[in-house]
Amino acid sequence: MAHLRYKQEEELSFWDQFRKGDENAYACLYRSYVHILYQYCSQFTIDKPLIKDCIHDLFVELWKNRTTLGDTTSVRFYLMASIKRKLVRHLNAQQKHTSNEDIPVEYWHINTPSHENHLISEEEFDSTNQHLNVAINSLPRRQREAIFLKFYMNLNNHEIADLMKINIQSVYNLVFGALGNLKKQMTLERLTF
């Protein structure tokens, strides 16, 4: 099931309506972001029940505290920053001895509908996608996060810097380094298969 996407102006309108107690606007925000937040959290842990609990808790807290929430210029950024803080708190409490570099990533799988008359191209796409998943999973955690935010969430470099709590040059370095590593990995995969 595809998630709903609204224009930024619509989302800001839903945000304002939700803060005034509009349940339909709240439901629209939830439907629009539940899958995005799940994918984002999946880069930090494979614990699906924990991810679902954190997202549920976030939306319950949002509704409970709606009258005290302020304006935002980006609902997406607000929700992603909020869920990251919540999830990291849980992970730090549960996994103090586990390195984040060792946590596998699940969200990189791209599903495409299959068509019987395009089996060969589908197989080639799947093969390339599998190689890309392997290459992305081999990136250091911070590079994976930067790539996810840049290309999957379409955040700009300033938003990425704010969310990752790094300076703008570090964002450029992470993305550039990740793309270089992916290019090397994908070239090696093509040579070995």
N, C-alpha and C positions, 0 to 999 in steps of 0.2 A: 504494500500500500504506500503510495507516494504521500509525502507530507505536504501540507499547504504552505505556500510562500506568499507573503503579502509585501507590498511596497513599504518602504520605510515610513512614509507618511501615514499609511493605514495602521502600521504597527504602533506608531506613536499615539494615534487616535485610540486604538484598542487599549494601550497602556493607560491613557488618561481616563477612559471609560471604566476600565477595570478598577482603577484606584478609587473611583466613585461608587463601586459596588456592583457594576454591570457583570453579571455572571456569563453572559454570552461573549463579551469581550475577553474575559478571563479564559473561557473555553477556547476561543480562537487563538490566543497566545499559547496556550498549552498545546493544542494540535499543531501549531506552526513550529514549535520548538522542541517537543519531546524527543523526536528522532535525532535532531541536530545535537542536543545535549547528550543523548545516549552515545552517539558516535564520538563526540568530543571526550567524554569520560572513558570510553573504551581504550583510548591510547594510554591511560594511566593504570588500568587494571583490567583483568579478564573476569573479575568477580561481578557477574551480571546481576545477582540479587542486590549487591551493595549499590551498584549504579542505579538500579530502579528505585531502591529505597531513598537514595540521595535526591534523585529527581522528584520523587513523590514528596519528600520532606520539604524541598525547596518550594514547590508550588503550594503546599499547605501553608508554609510560613509566609509566602507572598500574599495569599488570600487573608490570612490572619492579621498581617501587618499592613494591608493595602492602604489604610488611611494615613499611615505615617511615611509611606514611600514618597520619594521626591520625583521630580521630572528627570528624564533621561534623554540624551540625544541619540542613543542607540539601544534599543531593547535587546538586540542580539548580544552586544558587548556586555550589557548589564547582566543578562542571564548566564552567559558563559563565564564571566568573572565570578559570579555568585556560586555556580555549580562547582567550579574548580576549587574555590576556597573550601566549600563543604566537603568535597570528595577528598581533597588533600588532608584535611583534618582527620577524617576517618582512616585514611590509609596510614598516616603517621602514627595514629593510635594503635592500629592493628599490625603494622609491618615496620617497626622501627629498625629491625635488623636486615631488611631486604632492600637491596639496591634497586632504585627505579630503572637503572639501565638494563636489569634482567627481566623486567616485566614485558611480556609479549603484547603485541598489538593485534586487535581483531577487526578494527573498523575499515581496513583498507580494501575489502573485497567489493568489487563492483559487479552487480548482478545485471545481466542484460537478458531480455526475452529471446528465446531461441526460435528460429524459423527453419523449418525442414529444408527449404531450398537454399539456405545459407550455412549449411553445416561446416563446410571447410573454413569459411571466413570466421565463423563462430569459434571453431577450434583454435585457429590462429590467434584470435582475440583473447581467448581464455588462456592460451599458453603465454602470450605477452603479459597479460594481467597477472598471472601467477608469478612470472619472473619479476614484475614490478612490485608485487606484494613482498616477495623475498627481499628485493633490494631495499624497499622502504623499511622493512622490519630489521634490516641490518644497520640502519642509520642509528647514530647516538640519539638518545631520548629527546634532547632539546632540538636537534635537527628535525626529527619526526614531528614534534609539536609545531615547529615553525612552518613546515611544509603543509601540515594539516590545516593550520589556521589560514595560511596564504591561499592555498589552492582548493581546499575543500569547503572552507567557511567564507572565503572571499573577503577576509579582513584586510585592511590596508596596513602598511608597515608601522604606522603610529599606533594603531589599535593593537597590533601584535606586540609591540614594545611595551605598551601599558599592561597588557594581559600577562605577558611573560616576565614583567618587571625587569626589563633590560633596556639599554639605550638603542636608538634607531640604527646605529652602525652595527651593533651586535645582531640585529634582525637581518640586515643585509648579509653579514658574514655567515649566519646560520643558513639562510636560504641559498646563498651562493655555494657554500660548502656542501649542502645537501644535494643540490642539483648536480654538482660535480661528481659526488659519490654515486648518485643514481645513474649518471651517464656511464661511469666506469663499470658499475655492476651490470647494467643492461648490455653493454658492449661485450663484457666477459660472458654473460649468459648466451648471447647470440653465437659467440665463437665456440662455446662448449656444447651447444645442442644442435 
